Amino acid sequence: MTKKTKPQSRAEQIERRLLGVLCDVWWSKQDSAYIAFSPQFPGLVCADAWSSLGAINRLEDEIRRVLMTEPVAA
């Protein structure tokens, strides 16, 4: 028995890929903010003065933006 799977949209592909991205966050006393980064996207660093989750959410948004600019595989 074979199952037919519908093709994933670009947004679904990006969300699935985002699940495998490693992220970390720490408090920076110097910046008075939580700093989030990912070794897979070393050029992206995001900060939030109020919460670590806010820093991670900003980082995820930036990663989504980068992934949207990548060429689509044929």
N, C-alpha and C positions, 0 to 999 in steps of 0.2 A: 504494500500500500504506500503510495507516495502522496505527500501533502504538497499542495501548491502554496507557496508563500508569496505574499504580495511584496513587491519591491519597497524598500524603505525610502522614505523621503530624505532629502538632504539634512533637514533638521533632526530626524530620527537617527541618521548615521552619526551626526555630530554628538548627539546626546549619548549614544552608545559608546563612542570613542572617549568621551569625557569621563565615563565611568572608570576607565583604566588609567587615568592620569593621576599621578601621585602629587599630593600637595602637603605643605606644612605651614604652620603659622607660629609666630613667637611675638612676645611683647618687646618692643624697642623702647627702652627708657629714654634714649637720646631723641627719638622722634615722638615720644608719648603717643604711640599708636601700635596696634597689632599689624604685623607685616606678614603677608602671605606670599609664598613662592612655590614654584614647581621645578624640579630638576629637568623635566622634559621640555620646559619652556623657560630657559634661564634668563631670557631678556624681559620677562614679565614679572613685576613685583607690584603688589597692591597693598594699600594701607587703609586702616580704619581706626579712628581714635576711640570708638565706642565698644566694638566687639570683634572677637576673632572670627565669628561667623560672617560678619560683614566683610572682613578682609578676604575670606575664602570666596564669598559670593561675588565680590568684585573681580577676583582673579578668574573665577570660572567664566564670568561674562567676557573678560578679555581673551581667554582661551577660545571661547566660542567665536569671537570676532576673528581671531587668527585662523581658526579652522574653516570659517566661511570663505576666506580668501584663497584657500588651497584649491588647486585644480581638482575637478571631479574625475575619478577613475572611469575609464571607458568600459 
